[in-house]
Amino acid sequence: MKTKYPLDKELRSLTMAHLFPNIHVYPFVNVFMGMIPCRSDEKVEVTKHFIPGYEGYKLPTLIIEPGNNKEKLPCIMFFHGGGLILKAAGAHYQFAKWYAEKAHCRVIMPDYRLMPKYRFPYAVEDCYCAYEWTIANAKDLNIDENRIIVIGDSAGGNIASAVVFMARDRKQVIPAGVLMSYPALDRRMNTESMKEYTDTPVLDTGLAKMYWDEMLINGLPRHIEYASPMEAESFSGFPTTYIEIAEFDCLHYDGILFAEKLKSADIPVELHEVKGTCHGFEVALKSRIVRESIDRRIVWIKKTLE
């Protein structure tokens, strides 16, 4: 892996990081990923539930909430990234806890099914089922169904956007907002950053192509925006949106061009380019960059849920 990209000094450990180019390795990796715990602590309470998923699947789902809190709260649906091939990492659990604690929300985090065994539409349909379940059980969950934000990083950003389009098409309550970090939004891969960042740390153009090829191996869906949100014919009804992009990332322009689409549809959008970063910078939990990022997101979340 080349080291020509000037990452922030706190992200230097990511310089040599790179995902595996063979999708069939990931089920073995996920055996170990599945051992990463997400436990209650002095600030949040974590409980595990099994809820209805796609085609009758019992979907493992975490509910993370501020400790000792019985009041009605807003909700965050958190869809973790990982190319639809990796389980949630420890950084995902930490971000989910921060959202619960700092934004004072109940966070619902489904453990959706993964490729290569389960290709499109399993992941997004599992997550949409979790969204519908949350709304249907809002009273018992003690959440406000009109104050739900969907959040996702990378492939999780893809899912978050797709869930909005599905909710719109299926006449469901639309989320109050969408928050995405370095999202994967366009299967066509024809942006300038896809052409430029062919050898970046963590994720590069070749790996992104593997992800899209595997995801859509059975052909394009009738509703292409459920897989490739950038290709939506209409953004009508899409809620206010927050997007963060990494500077050195083949997905850099996915976030920029999606923001431009939203602005063209008169949808409020806040876009931040995080300098000195590559894809997956959220794993640097103790860095200044991540502290500033989470603080910025919490401000937006609170404003959106007012």
N, C-alpha and C positions, 0 to 999 in steps of 0.2 A: 504494500500500500504506500503510495507516495505521500509525502508530508509537505507538499508545496502550499497548502492552504493555511493562512495565518490565523489559526484558531486562538481564541482567548486563552491566556496561560492557564486558567482554571479548567479548561477543557482539553488540555494536552493529552490526557489519558485516553481520549477518544480517537486520537490520531491513527492508531493502528487497529481500531475496532472496525469490524466488517461482518455483515450477516453472511450466512452460508449460501452459496449459489445453487445448492441442490435441495429442492423442496422436501425430498424424502428423508432428510436428516432431522427435520423439525419434530416429528412425533417423538423421537428419542430425546431431543432437547427438552420437550415439554414435560417429560417425566420428571425432570429436575425442576423445571419452572413451576410445576404444580406443587412442589414442596415448599415454595415460598409462602410464609404465613401472612395473613392480614388479621391482626389481633386487636382487641380493645386495649386502650391505654388510659392514662389519667385524663385525657381530653376528649376522646371519642369512644363510642360503643359500636362494636362490630358484631352483626349477627348474620348467619347464613340461612338462606331459604331456598326452596325448590319451587319454581313457579312455572306456569304453562309456557312452553316454548313452541317453536314452529313444528307442525305436524305431530303434536302430542308429546314432544320431548319435555322431560323434566329439567328445566334450565336452572343450574346452580347460580344463585344471585346473592351478592352481599348488600346489606343495608348498613350504611355507616352514618352515624348521627352524633351530634354533640352529646356529651355525657350528661346523664341525669336531666334530660330534657323531655318534658311531656307536652309541650305546647305545639300548636299547629305551625308548621314551618314550610318554606318553599322547598323545592326538590331539584336536585341535579341528577340527570341520567348521565352516567359516565361510561363511555365506550372506549376501552383501552385500545391502543395501537399494537403493532407487531405484524403488519402485512397480512392479516387474517391467517397467519401460520404460527404465531407465537402466543402463548398464554401471557397473562398480565405479569409484569415485572414488579420488583419491590418499589421502584420509583412510581409506578402507577398507583400502588396502594398508598404511598405517602401523599401523592397529589390528591387522591380521593379524601384522605383524612384532613388535609389542609382545607379543601373545599368545604367539608362539613364543619370544621372548627372555625375557620376564619370568615366564611360567608354565612355561617349559621344556617345550614341547610341539611336536609336529609339527602344522602347520596345513595343512589341505587346503581349497582355495578354488576351487570350480567356477565357470566362466564360463557360467552357464546361459542358455538362450535367452529372448528378450524379446518382449513385445508391441510393436506391434500384430500382427506377423506370427505370433507364437507365443503364443496365449492359453492359459489353463488347459486341460489340466494340464501343459503342457510344462515350465515352470520347476520346479515341485515334483517332477515325475517325473525330470527331469534331476538334481536335487539328491538325490533318493532313490537313483538309480542310482549317484551318486558315493559315497553312504553305503554301499551294498551292496558296491561295488567296494573301498572302504577295508577293510571287514571281511573280504572274501574274500582280500585281499592283505595282511592285517595282518602276516604273517610277513616278507614281502619288504619291506614298508614299515618294518619294525622298530617297530611300534606295538603297544600293548596294546588289543585289541578290546573289552575290558571297561572301559576307561578313556577313553571318547570323550565329549566334550561338544559339543553342537550350539549354535552361536551365530548370531544374526542381528539386524540393526537394521531397523526399519520393516517393509517387505515381507519382508526376510530373517528377521525374527522370525516372521512368518506361515509361511514355509517351514520354519523350524526346528521349530515346533510340529507342522506337518503331517507332517514326516518322522517324528516320534515316533509319531504315530497310525498312519502307514503301516507302520512297523517293527513295531508291536504287532499290527496286523491281519494282517501277512504273515509273522508268526512269526520275525522277525529279532531279533538282539540289540538291546535297548533302550539308548539312550544313558544314560550315567551322570548327565547333567545337561543342562539347557537354560538358556541365557543370552540374554535379549532386551532390546533397548533400543528405546523408543517403538514397540512392535510394532503392526501392523495386524492385528486378530484377529476383527473382526465385520463382515460385509458388510451387516448390517441398519442400521447407523449410527443407532441410536436412543438413544445415550447423552447425558448432559447436556453433555459437552464437545463433541460433534458439534453440538449446538444453540447452544452459546455461542461456540465459536471458529471463526467463519465468515470471519474476515479476518486470521488469524495469519500471520506470516512463514513462508516456505518451503512449508508445507503448510496448507491450510485445508479446510473441509468440502466445498467445491465440487470441489476437486482430488481429495479422497478419493473422492467419488462417481464421478468420471471413472474412477479406478483400478478401483473395484469393478464399475462398469458394463461396462468393457472386458474385465476379467478373466472375467466370467461372462456374456458376450454370447451364448454358445451354450446358456445355461440352467444350472440348478443340478446339481451332480454327485450321484450316489447317495450317496457318502460326503461329506456336506457339510463335515465337519470337516477334510477335506484342503484346502478352500478357505477356510473360515470357522471356524477352530478353536474359537471361543467357543461354537459350536453343537453341540459334541460331546455325545452322550448320556451318555457315560461317560468319566471321566478315569482309570479304572483303569490302573495300570501306568505312568502319567506320572511321570517322574523329578523329583528335586529341582530347583527352578527359581529363577532370579535374574531380576528384572525392574527396569529403570529406565524412568521416564517423565519427560517434559518437562512443566514447569508450564503453559506456554501452548501447547497442542497439541490439535487436535481428536481425537487418538488417546489423550488423557490417560486416559480411563476404560476404554479397551480393556485397558490393563495392570492397572488396579485391579480391574476385574471378573473378569479372568482369574485374578488372584491369589486372589480370593475363591473362585472355583470350585475352585482347587487346594486351598485350605485346607479347604473343605467336604469334599473327598475325602481329607483327612488326608495331603496331599502337602506336604512342606516347601517353603516359598517365602519368598524374601527380596525385598521391594519397596522401592524407593527413588524418591522424587520429587525431581528435581533442580531446585531453585528458580532462578528467573530465566532459564529456558531456553525455547527453542522447539524444534520438530521439527528434527532435523538438527544439533543442537548439537555433535555429534562432529567436525564439520569445523574447529572452533576448536582445532586441535591443540596450540597453545602456551598455551592458557588454563589457569587454575587449576582450572576446572570439569572439564576433560577430564583433567588430571593426577589429580585426586581420584577421578574416575570410574574410570580405568584401574587405579589402585591398589586401589580397593575391589573391582573385578572380579577382579583377580589373587588377592586374598586368598580370595575365594569359590571360584575355580577350583581353587586349590591345596588348599583344605579339601575340596572335592568329590572330588578325585582322590586323596586320601590312601589 
